[in-house]
């Protein structure tokens, strides 16, 4: 019986890893576009293990089919979208953060 437990804990095949990560990215992007920034950290943290598994698989050259390479390219496009959305949000809130910083640290008065 211990052998069956070990088999159940195997790392998913590369296609499953790519599909799970793609699904998670779509959820993250939907949350971002809906303005649900409070969910960002939770979602990003939940994606970290999948991202690590994909990186390991890529390092081991497990993504060798044209279909898998296409999925990886699609993931890269989704990541670029997420970066763009996050950068736009940063640009939106940067003036607010600067204003709060000026309020929080008043100039030295004589």
C-alpha positions as CSV (number, residue, x, y, z in Angstrom):
1,X,0.0,0.0,0.0
2,X,2.8,2.6,0.6
3,X,3.6,2.4,-3.0
4,X,0.2,3.6,-4.1
5,X,0.5,6.6,-1.7
6,X,3.8,7.5,-3.3
7,X,2.2,7.3,-6.8
8,X,-0.7,9.5,-5.8
9,X,1.8,12.3,-4.7
10,X,3.7,12.4,-7.9
11,X,4.3,15.7,-9.5
12,X,1.7,16.3,-12.3
13,X,2.8,15.9,-15.8
14,X,3.9,19.0,-17.6
15,X,0.6,19.5,-19.4
16,X,-1.3,19.4,-16.1
17,X,1.2,21.8,-14.6
18,X,0.7,24.2,-17.5
19,X,-3.0,24.0,-17.4
20,X,-3.3,24.5,-13.7
21,X,-1.0,27.5,-13.8
22,X,-2.9,29.0,-16.8
23,X,-6.2,28.6,-15.0
24,X,-4.7,30.3,-11.9
25,X,-3.4,33.2,-14.0
26,X,-6.9,33.7,-15.5
27,X,-8.3,33.9,-12.0
28,X,-5.7,36.4,-11.0
29,X,-6.2,38.5,-14.1
30,X,-10.0,38.5,-13.6
31,X,-9.6,39.6,-10.0
32,X,-7.2,42.4,-11.1
33,X,-9.5,43.6,-13.8
34,X,-12.5,43.5,-11.4
35,X,-10.5,45.8,-9.1
36,X,-10.2,43.1,-6.4
37,X,-6.7,44.1,-5.4
38,X,-7.2,42.8,-1.9
39,X,-7.2,39.2,-3.4
40,X,-3.9,39.8,-5.3
41,X,-1.5,38.6,-2.6
42,X,-3.6,35.5,-1.7
43,X,-3.9,34.5,-5.4
44,X,-0.2,35.2,-6.2
45,X,0.9,33.3,-3.2
46,X,-1.3,30.3,-4.1
47,X,0.3,30.3,-7.6
48,X,3.9,30.3,-6.3
49,X,4.2,26.4,-6.0
50,X,2.8,25.9,-9.5
51,X,5.2,28.5,-10.8
52,X,8.1,26.8,-9.1
53,X,7.1,23.4,-10.5
54,X,6.9,24.9,-14.0
55,X,10.3,26.5,-13.6
56,X,11.8,23.2,-12.5
57,X,10.1,21.4,-15.4
58,X,11.4,24.0,-17.8
59,X,14.9,23.7,-16.4
60,X,14.7,20.0,-16.9
61,X,13.5,20.5,-20.5
62,X,10.3,18.7,-19.9
63,X,8.3,21.0,-22.2
64,X,9.5,19.5,-25.4
65,X,6.4,19.3,-27.6
66,X,5.2,22.1,-29.8
67,X,1.9,22.2,-28.0
68,X,3.7,22.6,-24.6
69,X,5.9,25.4,-26.0
70,X,2.7,27.1,-27.3
71,X,1.2,26.8,-23.8
72,X,4.3,28.3,-22.2
73,X,4.2,31.2,-24.7
74,X,0.5,31.8,-23.8
75,X,1.5,31.8,-20.1
76,X,4.2,34.4,-20.9
77,X,1.6,36.6,-22.6
78,X,-0.7,36.3,-19.6
79,X,2.2,37.2,-17.3
80,X,2.9,40.2,-19.4
81,X,-0.7,41.2,-19.1
82,X,-0.6,40.9,-15.4
83,X,2.6,43.0,-15.2
84,X,1.0,45.6,-17.4
85,X,-2.1,45.7,-15.1
86,X,0.0,45.9,-12.0
87,X,2.2,48.7,-13.4
88,X,-0.9,50.7,-14.4
89,X,-2.3,50.2,-10.8
90,X,1.0,51.3,-9.3
91,X,0.9,54.4,-11.5
92,X,-2.6,55.1,-10.3
93,X,-1.9,54.9,-6.6
94,X,1.6,56.3,-6.6
95,X,0.4,59.9,-6.2
96,X,-1.7,58.8,-3.2
97,X,1.1,57.1,-1.5
98,X,3.4,60.1,-2.1
99,X,0.7,62.4,-0.5
100,X,0.3,60.1,2.5
101,X,4.1,60.0,2.9
102,X,4.3,63.8,3.0
103,X,1.5,63.9,5.6
104,X,3.1,61.2,7.7
105,X,6.5,62.8,7.7
106,X,5.9,66.6,8.2
107,X,8.8,68.9,7.5
108,X,11.0,69.9,10.4
109,X,9.8,73.1,11.9
110,X,12.1,75.5,13.8
